[in-house]
Amino acid sequence: MKKISFYDQISKNKRDSVLLGVVVFFILISLVYIISSIFSPSLSLLFTIFAVIFMIVYTYGTYNYGDKVVLAATNAMPVGEDKRYTKLIDVVEELSIASGLPKPKIYVIKSDEINAFATGKDPNHASIAVTTGLLENLNRDEIQGVIGHEMSHIRNYDIRFATFIAVFVGLVAILSNILMRSFFWGGTREDRKDRNLGILIIVGLILAIIAPILVRLVQLAISRRREFAADAGSVELTRYPEGLASALEKILKINQGKMKVSEAVSHLFISDPNKSPLDNLFATHPPLKERIKILRSM
Amino acid sequence: MAFEFLTFGLGFVVLIIIGIIVYYINKIRVLSNRIDNAWAQIDVQLKKRADLVPNLVETVRGYAKHEKDAIRMVTQARENMLKAGNIKERMKAEGELTKALKTIFAIAENYQNLKANENFKLLQEQLESIENKVAYARQFYNDSVLNFNNTITTIPGMWFTGIAGKKEKREFFEATETEKKPVEVKF
């Protein structure tokens, strides 16, 4: 494995986040401009100005409240001082001491599967969420390994880029949904036949262009490089590779990929919440077996 | 014209040099502060640990009165830890306390009622966590020292140690004697 300096990873993530924001900003504004100039050329300028204002607000909102959106979308509940979660709270405190980062906020998701993710804009505004299944199935060392992995995502600013992607992908998904719906809605009227054809072509084109970009973006967010770096970071903190390795092994054994969370946030999780970890076809996450092997060779 | 161009260029170079100096002074100071912070964190955790001990002793006494030796050992180790003048001595005493606590938890295995006590279970978890926190705080301390020492002994950091007022290399935390030896627990 190539040696990765986490300082390089941090600056790469900050750069990628800005780039992503700018690219999505211009793609959406040009989309609005193209669509509005086809359907109502007289109002296209108005629509575009509206889109620019909307995107400025939306980008600002994504930066500052993206984590809240993600936590709400996954039904994550804050643990507070709940006695049932003492061990989890302790482990998070331990690893924030080990990494020298402020203690992130802690959330729990009700699910039988073993999973976890981190989100936020930077280490000072970070949150970690784990499933109840994780707490039931993993022992202390294994939980430490997983939390160490998430703390490394926080330190490396992976959380900023991944959260940006979640919220922007969500927006694009909603917009393409609206487009598709307006196409079907328009389809019920006879006198709109010509227009429908136009919409059909445009929607088809837009989806054809956007879909691969989206898939690529999501893959970028969970690139092998980021996951392996976080695994290595976890070992750097806990100095105990077997903890994380055995946690990943349990994920491989127990998880079915039935958490049913939005595709827009699935890349944040340590293991794909919507797919069985054994299913390698169309997998966006790096294979667990490979990660376990690397951890065991450390 | 040529003169203006020269002063402008010179001013630019001076600005860049000032920028670099400020950057390295700040970097060295920040790294040094991080060490002090890590040091303080170790102390915070050691004190928290000492605070939990009386509570544990009370709980154990309630169920296992006869284990006077083990209880005395823990109380003694805690007192030594609080008496210690500096963190290094305190860490040494902390090793003793860790050993004494391990004995207590081993003894507790023989007392079903004690083992099942909610308060005892909570204390056990808290003490285990603090033990980890002490270890992690020390690990972070050593990482910070390594980072600082690397910066002030390599180019270009070493050129700025004088201006930053941080010429001395910092000391690593070494494992105490008690920690180096494996702790034996007899059942």
Boltz contact constraints between the chains, C-beta under 6 A:
constraints:
  - contact:
      token1: [A, 86]
      token2: [B, 125]
      max_distance: 6.0
  - contact:
      token1: [A, 90]
      token2: [B, 129]
      max_distance: 6.0
  - contact:
      token1: [A, 94]
      token2: [B, 132]
      max_distance: 6.0
  - contact:
      token1: [A, 94]
      token2: [B, 133]
      max_distance: 6.0
  - contact:
      token1: [A, 94]
      token2: [B, 136]
      max_distance: 6.0
  - contact:
      token1: [A, 97]
      token2: [B, 133]
      max_distance: 6.0
  - contact:
      token1: [A, 97]
      token2: [B, 136]
      max_distance: 6.0
  - contact:
      token1: [A, 97]
      token2: [B, 137]
      max_distance: 6.0
  - contact:
      token1: [A, 98]
      token2: [B, 136]
      max_distance: 6.0
  - contact:
      token1: [A, 98]
      token2: [B, 140]
      max_distance: 6.0
  - contact:
      token1: [A, 100]
      token2: [B, 140]
      max_distance: 6.0
